[in-house]
Amino acid sequence: MKKLLVAVACTLSLAAGAQTAWPEKPVTIVVPFPAGGSTDMVARAMALQMGTALGQSFIVDNKPGATGTIGAGFVKRAAPDGYTLLVSSLGAFVVTPHLVKSVPYDANKDFDYISVPVQAPNVLVASPKQKERTLAEVIALLKANPGKVSFASSGNGSSDHLSAEVFWQQSGTEGLHVPYKGGAPAINDLLGGQVDFSFQNVNAVLPHIKAGKLHAIAVTGDKRSPVLPDVPTLAEAGVKGAEVYSWQGLAAPKGLPAAVKDKLAKAAVAAMNDPAVKQRMLEQGLEIVASTPAEFTAFQAKEWTRWKTLIDTRKISAD
């Protein structure tokens, strides 16, 4: 009996040691979108800082396709050992599962939520051809031309699309949604005047706003953006209840060992609070969140319910 207890104790000790020794080999961070976008940029900043802090390589692997669900499904099927992670925008976590009948994962059951590193409000911008400079003027235009004023987005179910839907709902107006395959072509057509307005990620259009090529009308956050201090929030401009943030999240396959989860979460939070990283993010209009696993889990559940309700109410589809 004594030998058995000693053997069990040794086994448990070895298991605990294996968990706390993580990471003993390179860690892969899957980004379910092409390189060069906001999510990819955030993931690479985290990878560099976390790798340095934990003494191991963190490698970003872009697996784009099907609005982020291909990469998310890949991570769901990986071993829950801390060596395969997911950094995605909110779409894969709380939006696409409501728009697509079958996705290769259950967002509420298949992931351990680690941290939301950053968030950013969207900003309502007008094309150079539009004369409107205030939210009241935009609303007046919409009411005079219901369903005819065009709003570009990076795709059905994107945060910029959902921002427009919430805005129309809360302002009692209706615009014409024009979805694109990504933010870049949407912004290009906005700059060219082929579409009238768009709710875009602040960091994506900030250079165009500063150059005077796009007119910023209002931001979707609950406070003004530090990089656009003269631009009011939607609430300040008269439309309440339309706050929307685009955000990125770090997750892992469900079943991550507690010790690994703790080390991973602490490293992620420290990475985003690194002074150099923090400054770089803030300069681009991204706000540091650096939430804990418990905070992210609660936030994901809240966002899941919010977007499901909006998608059902507005009858939004992936088509």
Secondary structure as UniProt FT lines:
FT   HELIX           2..20
FT   STRAND          27..31
FT   TURN            35..36
FT   HELIX           38..54
FT   STRAND          58..62
FT   HELIX           66..68
FT   HELIX           69..77
FT   STRAND          84..89
FT   HELIX           91..95
FT   HELIX           96..99
FT   TURN            107..109
FT   STRAND          111..115
FT   STRAND          118..126
FT   TURN            128..129
FT   HELIX           135..144
FT   TURN            146..148
FT   STRAND          150..153
FT   TURN            156..157
FT   HELIX           159..171
FT   STRAND          176..179
FT   HELIX           183..192
FT   STRAND          197..201
FT   HELIX           202..210
FT   TURN            211..212
FT   STRAND          215..219
FT   TURN            226..227
FT   TURN            229..230
FT   TURN            234..238
FT   STRAND          245..253
FT   HELIX           258..272
FT   HELIX           275..283
FT   TURN            284..285
FT   STRAND          287..288
FT   HELIX           293..314
//
